[in-house]
Amino acid sequence: MPINTTRWDSAEHLKTEEDIQLYLEACLEEAEDDPALIIHALGVVARAKNMSQLSRDTGLSREGLYKALSPDGNPTFSTIAKVTKALGFKLTIQPTP
């Protein structure tokens, strides 16, 4: 008997700013040495918040954002900084406990 499944898209469940912040915090904590997970999380949030608006806010093309935040993407630090700022967050550095 086949199992019926449905596609899960985290972006559909990020409704509030708090949801987005908690999602990003969880991904950053889980990622440890995996920058691809952080890039993926930013891509999910970008889709949740509207990629077209993010494109206007960052000055980067919509297609370029999709490519940079895709699983095969390799965004520059400048792109990550622009995306993070346009999403309403600030990159910070803290000492490890």
Backbone atoms as SQL, in Angstrom:
CREATE TABLE atoms (id INTEGER PRIMARY KEY, chain TEXT, resi INTEGER, resn TEXT, atom TEXT, x REAL, y REAL, z REAL);
INSERT INTO atoms VALUES
  (1, 'A', 1, 'MET', 'N', 0.847, -1.178, 0.000),
  (2, 'A', 1, 'MET', 'CA', 0.000, 0.000, 0.000),
  (3, 'A', 1, 'MET', 'C', 0.894, 1.243, 0.000),
  (4, 'A', 2, 'PRO', 'N', 0.746, 2.109, -0.997),
  (5, 'A', 2, 'PRO', 'CA', 1.579, 3.314, -1.061),
  (6, 'A', 2, 'PRO', 'C', 1.210, 4.310, 0.033),
  (7, 'A', 3, 'ILE', 'N', 2.212, 5.054, 0.441),
  (8, 'A', 3, 'ILE', 'CA', 2.008, 6.100, 1.437),
  (9, 'A', 3, 'ILE', 'C', 1.817, 7.420, 0.699),
  (10, 'A', 4, 'ASN', 'N', 0.749, 8.111, 1.007),
  (11, 'A', 4, 'ASN', 'CA', 0.507, 9.419, 0.420),
  (12, 'A', 4, 'ASN', 'C', 1.175, 10.489, 1.266),
  (13, 'A', 5, 'THR', 'N', 1.927, 11.347, 0.615),
  (14, 'A', 5, 'THR', 'CA', 2.596, 12.433, 1.320),
  (15, 'A', 5, 'THR', 'C', 2.262, 13.754, 0.628),
  (16, 'A', 6, 'THR', 'N', 2.494, 14.817, 1.334),
  (17, 'A', 6, 'THR', 'CA', 2.344, 16.141, 0.749),
  (18, 'A', 6, 'THR', 'C', 3.663, 16.879, 0.880),
  (19, 'A', 7, 'ARG', 'N', 3.893, 17.786, -0.021),
  (20, 'A', 7, 'ARG', 'CA', 5.125, 18.564, -0.023),
  (21, 'A', 7, 'ARG', 'C', 5.107, 19.548, 1.152),
  (22, 'A', 8, 'TRP', 'N', 6.210, 19.625, 1.883),
  (23, 'A', 8, 'TRP', 'CA', 6.334, 20.562, 3.007),
  (24, 'A', 8, 'TRP', 'C', 7.159, 21.754, 2.543),
  (25, 'A', 9, 'ASP', 'N', 6.640, 22.938, 2.778),
  (26, 'A', 9, 'ASP', 'CA', 7.364, 24.157, 2.455),
  (27, 'A', 9, 'ASP', 'C', 7.355, 25.039, 3.695),
  (28, 'A', 10, 'SER', 'N', 8.496, 25.155, 4.327),
  (29, 'A', 10, 'SER', 'CA', 8.604, 25.940, 5.559),
  (30, 'A', 10, 'SER', 'C', 8.153, 27.380, 5.357),
  (31, 'A', 11, 'ALA', 'N', 8.366, 27.926, 4.160),
  (32, 'A', 11, 'ALA', 'CA', 8.002, 29.321, 3.892),
  (33, 'A', 11, 'ALA', 'C', 6.514, 29.570, 4.116),
  (34, 'A', 12, 'GLU', 'N', 5.686, 28.570, 3.870),
  (35, 'A', 12, 'GLU', 'CA', 4.236, 28.718, 4.043),
  (36, 'A', 12, 'GLU', 'C', 3.835, 28.858, 5.511),
  (37, 'A', 13, 'HIS', 'N', 4.742, 28.512, 6.419),
  (38, 'A', 13, 'HIS', 'CA', 4.419, 28.518, 7.847),
  (39, 'A', 13, 'HIS', 'C', 5.073, 29.672, 8.598),
  (40, 'A', 14, 'LEU', 'N', 5.783, 30.512, 7.880),
  (41, 'A', 14, 'LEU', 'CA', 6.428, 31.671, 8.504),
  (42, 'A', 14, 'LEU', 'C', 5.524, 32.882, 8.300),
  (43, 'A', 15, 'LYS', 'N', 4.618, 33.080, 9.222),
  (44, 'A', 15, 'LYS', 'CA', 3.587, 34.117, 9.083),
  (45, 'A', 15, 'LYS', 'C', 3.939, 35.433, 9.763),
  (46, 'A', 16, 'THR', 'N', 4.670, 35.378, 10.851),
  (47, 'A', 16, 'THR', 'CA', 4.959, 36.589, 11.619),
  (48, 'A', 16, 'THR', 'C', 6.471, 36.822, 11.691),
  (49, 'A', 17, 'GLU', 'N', 6.843, 38.032, 12.081),
  (50, 'A', 17, 'GLU', 'CA', 8.263, 38.352, 12.266),
  (51, 'A', 17, 'GLU', 'C', 8.882, 37.450, 13.334),
  (52, 'A', 18, 'GLU', 'N', 8.109, 37.138, 14.366),
  (53, 'A', 18, 'GLU', 'CA', 8.613, 36.252, 15.415),
  (54, 'A', 18, 'GLU', 'C', 8.857, 34.851, 14.867),
  (55, 'A', 19, 'ASP', 'N', 7.936, 34.343, 14.032),
  (56, 'A', 19, 'ASP', 'CA', 8.133, 33.035, 13.399),
  (57, 'A', 19, 'ASP', 'C', 9.452, 33.017, 12.629),
  (58, 'A', 20, 'ILE', 'N', 9.678, 34.077, 11.866),
  (59, 'A', 20, 'ILE', 'CA', 10.873, 34.164, 11.032),
  (60, 'A', 20, 'ILE', 'C', 12.131, 34.226, 11.893),
  (61, 'A', 21, 'GLN', 'N', 12.102, 35.033, 12.931),
  (62, 'A', 21, 'GLN', 'CA', 13.264, 35.144, 13.808),
  (63, 'A', 21, 'GLN', 'C', 13.571, 33.802, 14.475),
  (64, 'A', 22, 'LEU', 'N', 12.563, 33.136, 14.994),
  (65, 'A', 22, 'LEU', 'CA', 12.780, 31.847, 15.651),
  (66, 'A', 22, 'LEU', 'C', 13.288, 30.793, 14.673),
  (67, 'A', 23, 'TYR', 'N', 12.752, 30.821, 13.451),
  (68, 'A', 23, 'TYR', 'CA', 13.204, 29.882, 12.422),
  (69, 'A', 23, 'TYR', 'C', 14.682, 30.109, 12.107),
  (70, 'A', 24, 'LEU', 'N', 15.070, 31.371, 11.881),
  (71, 'A', 24, 'LEU', 'CA', 16.465, 31.663, 11.578),
  (72, 'A', 24, 'LEU', 'C', 17.385, 31.308, 12.740),
  (73, 'A', 25, 'GLU', 'N', 16.965, 31.609, 13.959),
  (74, 'A', 25, 'GLU', 'CA', 17.776, 31.261, 15.134),
  (75, 'A', 25, 'GLU', 'C', 17.971, 29.751, 15.228),
  (76, 'A', 26, 'ALA', 'N', 16.903, 28.988, 14.998),
  (77, 'A', 26, 'ALA', 'CA', 16.998, 27.527, 15.062),
  (78, 'A', 26, 'ALA', 'C', 17.930, 26.995, 13.968),
  (79, 'A', 27, 'CYS', 'N', 17.820, 27.549, 12.771),
  (80, 'A', 27, 'CYS', 'CA', 18.684, 27.105, 11.678),
  (81, 'A', 27, 'CYS', 'C', 20.145, 27.454, 11.947),
  (82, 'A', 28, 'LEU', 'N', 20.395, 28.653, 12.465),
  (83, 'A', 28, 'LEU', 'CA', 21.766, 29.039, 12.785),
  (84, 'A', 28, 'LEU', 'C', 22.364, 28.141, 13.866),
  (85, 'A', 29, 'GLU', 'N', 21.571, 27.813, 14.848),
  (86, 'A', 29, 'GLU', 'CA', 22.042, 26.939, 15.922),
  (87, 'A', 29, 'GLU', 'C', 22.319, 25.534, 15.394),
  (88, 'A', 30, 'GLU', 'N', 21.450, 25.049, 14.538),
  (89, 'A', 30, 'GLU', 'CA', 21.588, 23.698, 13.997),
  (90, 'A', 30, 'GLU', 'C', 22.724, 23.607, 12.975),
  (91, 'A', 31, 'ALA', 'N', 22.967, 24.681, 12.253),
  (92, 'A', 31, 'ALA', 'CA', 23.923, 24.667, 11.135),
  (93, 'A', 31, 'ALA', 'C', 25.354, 24.385, 11.568),
  (94, 'A', 32, 'GLU', 'N', 25.770, 24.920, 12.689),
  (95, 'A', 32, 'GLU', 'CA', 27.147, 24.819, 13.157),
  (96, 'A', 32, 'GLU', 'C', 28.127, 25.092, 12.016),
  (97, 'A', 33, 'ASP', 'N', 28.680, 24.068, 11.379),
  (98, 'A', 33, 'ASP', 'CA', 29.685, 24.248, 10.328),
  (99, 'A', 33, 'ASP', 'C', 29.110, 24.083, 8.921),
  (100, 'A', 34, 'ASP', 'N', 27.804, 24.222, 8.767),
  (101, 'A', 34, 'ASP', 'CA', 27.162, 23.995, 7.478),
  (102, 'A', 34, 'ASP', 'C', 26.561, 25.294, 6.934),
  (103, 'A', 35, 'PRO', 'N', 27.349, 26.075, 6.207),
  (104, 'A', 35, 'PRO', 'CA', 26.818, 27.337, 5.681),
  (105, 'A', 35, 'PRO', 'C', 25.659, 27.129, 4.712),
  (106, 'A', 36, 'ALA', 'N', 25.570, 25.963, 4.077),
  (107, 'A', 36, 'ALA', 'CA', 24.477, 25.697, 3.131),
  (108, 'A', 36, 'ALA', 'C', 23.125, 25.752, 3.838),
  (109, 'A', 37, 'LEU', 'N', 23.061, 25.329, 5.086),
  (110, 'A', 37, 'LEU', 'CA', 21.800, 25.382, 5.836),
  (111, 'A', 37, 'LEU', 'C', 21.402, 26.834, 6.107),
  (112, 'A', 38, 'ILE', 'N', 22.363, 27.675, 6.381),
  (113, 'A', 38, 'ILE', 'CA', 22.070, 29.088, 6.629),
  (114, 'A', 38, 'ILE', 'C', 21.578, 29.747, 5.341),
  (115, 'A', 39, 'ILE', 'N', 22.228, 29.436, 4.229),
  (116, 'A', 39, 'ILE', 'CA', 21.798, 29.975, 2.941),
  (117, 'A', 39, 'ILE', 'C', 20.395, 29.486, 2.610),
  (118, 'A', 40, 'HIS', 'N', 20.139, 28.208, 2.857),
  (119, 'A', 40, 'HIS', 'CA', 18.805, 27.646, 2.623),
  (120, 'A', 40, 'HIS', 'C', 17.763, 28.384, 3.472),
  (121, 'A', 41, 'ALA', 'N', 18.068, 28.596, 4.735),
  (122, 'A', 41, 'ALA', 'CA', 17.133, 29.277, 5.638),
  (123, 'A', 41, 'ALA', 'C', 16.837, 30.692, 5.155),
  (124, 'A', 42, 'LEU', 'N', 17.845, 31.405, 4.700),
  (125, 'A', 42, 'LEU', 'CA', 17.624, 32.752, 4.165),
  (126, 'A', 42, 'LEU', 'C', 16.744, 32.700, 2.915),
  (127, 'A', 43, 'GLY', 'N', 16.931, 31.670, 2.100),
  (128, 'A', 43, 'GLY', 'CA', 16.090, 31.503, 0.918),
  (129, 'A', 43, 'GLY', 'C', 14.643, 31.231, 1.274),
  (130, 'A', 44, 'VAL', 'N', 14.421, 30.421, 2.297),
  (131, 'A', 44, 'VAL', 'CA', 13.059, 30.129, 2.758),
  (132, 'A', 44, 'VAL', 'C', 12.400, 31.408, 3.260),
  (133, 'A', 45, 'VAL', 'N', 13.125, 32.167, 4.052),
  (134, 'A', 45, 'VAL', 'CA', 12.578, 33.414, 4.589),
  (135, 'A', 45, 'VAL', 'C', 12.328, 34.410, 3.448),
  (136, 'A', 46, 'ALA', 'N', 13.229, 34.459, 2.489),
  (137, 'A', 46, 'ALA', 'CA', 13.053, 35.359, 1.346),
  (138, 'A', 46, 'ALA', 'C', 11.766, 35.021, 0.594),
  (139, 'A', 47, 'ARG', 'N', 11.500, 33.735, 0.399),
  (140, 'A', 47, 'ARG', 'CA', 10.260, 33.341, -0.274),
  (141, 'A', 47, 'ARG', 'C', 9.046, 33.675, 0.577),
  (142, 'A', 48, 'ALA', 'N', 9.168, 33.523, 1.884),
  (143, 'A', 48, 'ALA', 'CA', 8.049, 33.824, 2.785),
  (144, 'A', 48, 'ALA', 'C', 7.727, 35.311, 2.780),
  (145, 'A', 49, 'LYS', 'N', 8.749, 36.137, 2.638),
  (146, 'A', 49, 'LYS', 'CA', 8.548, 37.587, 2.724),
  (147, 'A', 49, 'LYS', 'C', 8.319, 38.243, 1.372),
  (148, 'A', 50, 'ASN', 'N', 8.496, 37.536, 0.280),
  (149, 'A', 50, 'ASN', 'CA', 8.265, 38.034, -1.077),
  (150, 'A', 50, 'ASN', 'C', 9.605, 38.342, -1.754),
  (151, 'A', 51, 'MET', 'N', 10.009, 37.442, -2.593),
  (152, 'A', 51, 'MET', 'CA', 11.307, 37.545, -3.272),
  (153, 'A', 51, 'MET', 'C', 11.382, 38.799, -4.150),
  (154, 'A', 52, 'SER', 'N', 10.281, 39.174, -4.776),
  (155, 'A', 52, 'SER', 'CA', 10.294, 40.361, -5.632),
  (156, 'A', 52, 'SER', 'C', 10.582, 41.629, -4.825),
  (157, 'A', 53, 'GLN', 'N', 9.953, 41.741, -3.649),
  (158, 'A', 53, 'GLN', 'CA', 10.200, 42.896, -2.792),
  (159, 'A', 53, 'GLN', 'C', 11.639, 42.885, -2.287),
  (160, 'A', 54, 'LEU', 'N', 12.121, 41.708, -1.944),
  (161, 'A', 54, 'LEU', 'CA', 13.510, 41.585, -1.484),
  (162, 'A', 54, 'LEU', 'C', 14.471, 42.023, -2.588),
  (163, 'A', 55, 'SER', 'N', 14.148, 41.681, -3.821),
  (164, 'A', 55, 'SER', 'CA', 14.970, 42.097, -4.947),
  (165, 'A', 55, 'SER', 'C', 15.042, 43.616, -5.020),
  (166, 'A', 56, 'ARG', 'N', 13.905, 44.272, -4.878),
  (167, 'A', 56, 'ARG', 'CA', 13.887, 45.740, -4.913),
  (168, 'A', 56, 'ARG', 'C', 14.670, 46.319, -3.742),
  (169, 'A', 57, 'ASP', 'N', 14.515, 45.731, -2.561),
  (170, 'A', 57, 'ASP', 'CA', 15.173, 46.247, -1.359),
  (171, 'A', 57, 'ASP', 'C', 16.690, 46.065, -1.380),
  (172, 'A', 58, 'THR', 'N', 17.159, 45.001, -2.023),
  (173, 'A', 58, 'THR', 'CA', 18.597, 44.735, -2.052),
  (174, 'A', 58, 'THR', 'C', 19.285, 45.308, -3.275),
  (175, 'A', 59, 'GLY', 'N', 18.498, 45.604, -4.319),
  (176, 'A', 59, 'GLY', 'CA', 19.097, 46.050, -5.570),
  (177, 'A', 59, 'GLY', 'C', 19.664, 44.903, -6.388),
  (178, 'A', 60, 'LEU', 'N', 19.360, 43.682, -5.992),
  (179, 'A', 60, 'LEU', 'CA', 19.816, 42.494, -6.718),
  (180, 'A', 60, 'LEU', 'C', 18.653, 41.946, -7.541),
  (181, 'A', 61, 'SER', 'N', 18.952, 41.309, -8.645),
  (182, 'A', 61, 'SER', 'CA', 17.872, 40.778, -9.478),
  (183, 'A', 61, 'SER', 'C', 17.171, 39.621, -8.764),
  (184, 'A', 62, 'ARG', 'N', 15.902, 39.468, -9.062),
  (185, 'A', 62, 'ARG', 'CA', 15.118, 38.378, -8.487),
  (186, 'A', 62, 'ARG', 'C', 15.741, 37.022, -8.853),
  (187, 'A', 63, 'GLU', 'N', 16.111, 36.879, -10.125),
  (188, 'A', 63, 'GLU', 'CA', 16.727, 35.640, -10.590),
  (189, 'A', 63, 'GLU', 'C', 18.063, 35.400, -9.893),
  (190, 'A', 64, 'GLY', 'N', 18.823, 36.478, -9.707),
  (191, 'A', 64, 'GLY', 'CA', 20.102, 36.361, -9.015),
  (192, 'A', 64, 'GLY', 'C', 19.938, 35.925, -7.568),
  (193, 'A', 65, 'LEU', 'N', 18.892, 36.434, -6.919),
  (194, 'A', 65, 'LEU', 'CA', 18.617, 36.021, -5.540),
  (195, 'A', 65, 'LEU', 'C', 18.240, 34.551, -5.479),
  (196, 'A', 66, 'TYR', 'N', 17.345, 34.125, -6.377),
  (197, 'A', 66, 'TYR', 'CA', 16.973, 32.708, -6.404),
  (198, 'A', 66, 'TYR', 'C', 18.208, 31.832, -6.598),
  (199, 'A', 67, 'LYS', 'N', 19.080, 32.236, -7.518),
  (200, 'A', 67, 'LYS', 'CA', 20.287, 31.453, -7.788),
  (201, 'A', 67, 'LYS', 'C', 21.219, 31.446, -6.579),
  (202, 'A', 68, 'ALA', 'N', 21.456, 32.617, -6.000),
  (203, 'A', 68, 'ALA', 'CA', 22.378, 32.722, -4.858),
  (204, 'A', 68, 'ALA', 'C', 21.885, 31.934, -3.652),
  (205, 'A', 69, 'LEU', 'N', 20.563, 31.910, -3.440),
  (206, 'A', 69, 'LEU', 'CA', 20.004, 31.247, -2.260),
  (207, 'A', 69, 'LEU', 'C', 19.530, 29.827, -2.544),
  (208, 'A', 70, 'SER', 'N', 19.872, 29.310, -3.723),
  (209, 'A', 70, 'SER', 'CA', 19.493, 27.944, -4.083),
  (210, 'A', 70, 'SER', 'C', 20.484, 26.954, -3.469),
  (211, 'A', 71, 'PRO', 'N', 20.144, 25.662, -3.493),
  (212, 'A', 71, 'PRO', 'CA', 21.079, 24.661, -2.958),
  (213, 'A', 71, 'PRO', 'C', 22.446, 24.670, -3.641),
  (214, 'A', 72, 'ASP', 'N', 22.486, 25.070, -4.905),
  (215, 'A', 72, 'ASP', 'CA', 23.757, 25.132, -5.629),
  (216, 'A', 72, 'ASP', 'C', 24.388, 26.516, -5.593),
  (217, 'A', 73, 'GLY', 'N', 23.732, 27.451, -4.918),
  (218, 'A', 73, 'GLY', 'CA', 24.219, 28.819, -4.868),
  (219, 'A', 73, 'GLY', 'C', 25.468, 28.955, -4.022),
  (220, 'A', 74, 'ASN', 'N', 26.209, 29.975, -4.313),
  (221, 'A', 74, 'ASN', 'CA', 27.412, 30.283, -3.556),
  (222, 'A', 74, 'ASN', 'C', 27.479, 31.800, -3.401),
  (223, 'A', 75, 'PRO', 'N', 26.568, 32.361, -2.586),
  (224, 'A', 75, 'PRO', 'CA', 26.485, 33.820, -2.490),
  (225, 'A', 75, 'PRO', 'C', 27.717, 34.420, -1.822),
  (226, 'A', 76, 'THR', 'N', 28.013, 35.643, -2.219),
  (227, 'A', 76, 'THR', 'CA', 29.098, 36.366, -1.576),
  (228, 'A', 76, 'THR', 'C', 28.622, 36.849, -0.201),
  (229, 'A', 77, 'PHE', 'N', 29.582, 37.244, 0.616),
  (230, 'A', 77, 'PHE', 'CA', 29.212, 37.792, 1.918),
  (231, 'A', 77, 'PHE', 'C', 28.399, 39.059, 1.736),
  (232, 'A', 78, 'SER', 'N', 28.730, 39.823, 0.715),
  (233, 'A', 78, 'SER', 'CA', 27.991, 41.048, 0.425),
  (234, 'A', 78, 'SER', 'C', 26.514, 40.746, 0.155),
  (235, 'A', 79, 'THR', 'N', 26.242, 39.698, -0.604),
  (236, 'A', 79, 'THR', 'CA', 24.852, 39.313, -0.880),
  (237, 'A', 79, 'THR', 'C', 24.145, 38.897, 0.399),
  (238, 'A', 80, 'ILE', 'N', 24.811, 38.102, 1.215),
  (239, 'A', 80, 'ILE', 'CA', 24.214, 37.659, 2.488),
  (240, 'A', 80, 'ILE', 'C', 23.923, 38.872, 3.365),
  (241, 'A', 81, 'ALA', 'N', 24.850, 39.816, 3.425),
  (242, 'A', 81, 'ALA', 'CA', 24.649, 41.013, 4.247),
  (243, 'A', 81, 'ALA', 'C', 23.464, 41.832, 3.733),
  (244, 'A', 82, 'LYS', 'N', 23.356, 41.998, 2.417),
  (245, 'A', 82, 'LYS', 'CA', 22.243, 42.753, 1.840),
  (246, 'A', 82, 'LYS', 'C', 20.909, 42.070, 2.107),
  (247, 'A', 83, 'VAL', 'N', 20.870, 40.756, 1.923),
  (248, 'A', 83, 'VAL', 'CA', 19.633, 39.996, 2.151),
  (249, 'A', 83, 'VAL', 'C', 19.229, 40.079, 3.611),
  (250, 'A', 84, 'THR', 'N', 20.181, 39.871, 4.498),
  (251, 'A', 84, 'THR', 'CA', 19.890, 39.907, 5.931),
  (252, 'A', 84, 'THR', 'C', 19.333, 41.270, 6.334),
  (253, 'A', 85, 'LYS', 'N', 19.966, 42.330, 5.855),
  (254, 'A', 85, 'LYS', 'CA', 19.506, 43.683, 6.187),
  (255, 'A', 85, 'LYS', 'C', 18.121, 43.950, 5.605),
  (256, 'A', 86, 'ALA', 'N', 17.898, 43.555, 4.366),
  (257, 'A', 86, 'ALA', 'CA', 16.597, 43.780, 3.730),
  (258, 'A', 86, 'ALA', 'C', 15.481, 42.988, 4.410),
  (259, 'A', 87, 'LEU', 'N', 15.832, 41.865, 5.024),
  (260, 'A', 87, 'LEU', 'CA', 14.843, 41.076, 5.753),
  (261, 'A', 87, 'LEU', 'C', 14.562, 41.656, 7.139),
  (262, 'A', 88, 'GLY', 'N', 15.335, 42.664, 7.520),
  (263, 'A', 88, 'GLY', 'CA', 15.100, 43.325, 8.800),
  (264, 'A', 88, 'GLY', 'C', 15.923, 42.757, 9.944),
  (265, 'A', 89, 'PHE', 'N', 17.048, 42.124, 9.610),
  (266, 'A', 89, 'PHE', 'CA', 17.915, 41.541, 10.647),
  (267, 'A', 89, 'PHE', 'C', 19.305, 42.125, 10.525),
  (268, 'A', 90, 'LYS', 'N', 20.087, 41.946, 11.586),
  (269, 'A', 90, 'LYS', 'CA', 21.455, 42.439, 11.637),
  (270, 'A', 90, 'LYS', 'C', 22.372, 41.270, 11.957),
  (271, 'A', 91, 'LEU', 'N', 23.443, 41.145, 11.203),
  (272, 'A', 91, 'LEU', 'CA', 24.444, 40.119, 11.494),
  (273, 'A', 91, 'LEU', 'C', 25.268, 40.574, 12.689),
  (274, 'A', 92, 'THR', 'N', 25.497, 39.681, 13.623),
  (275, 'A', 92, 'THR', 'CA', 26.315, 40.003, 14.785),
  (276, 'A', 92, 'THR', 'C', 27.275, 38.847, 15.052),
  (277, 'A', 93, 'ILE', 'N', 28.297, 39.130, 15.824),
  (278, 'A', 93, 'ILE', 'CA', 29.257, 38.108, 16.231),
  (279, 'A', 93, 'ILE', 'C', 29.293, 38.072, 17.741),
  (280, 'A', 94, 'GLN', 'N', 29.262, 36.862, 18.270),
  (281, 'A', 94, 'GLN', 'CA', 29.298, 36.671, 19.720),
  (282, 'A', 94, 'GLN', 'C', 30.370, 35.640, 20.051),
  (283, 'A', 95, 'PRO', 'N', 30.957, 35.753, 21.234),
  (284, 'A', 95, 'PRO', 'CA', 31.904, 34.719, 21.630),
  (285, 'A', 95, 'PRO', 'C', 31.148, 33.410, 21.900),
  (286, 'A', 96, 'THR', 'N', 31.792, 32.303, 21.602),
  (287, 'A', 96, 'THR', 'CA', 31.162, 31.014, 21.889),
  (288, 'A', 96, 'THR', 'C', 31.266, 30.710, 23.365),
  (289, 'A', 97, 'PRO', 'N', 30.249, 30.070, 23.904),
  (290, 'A', 97, 'PRO', 'CA', 30.286, 29.753, 25.343),
  (291, 'A', 97, 'PRO', 'C', 31.305, 28.666, 25.667);
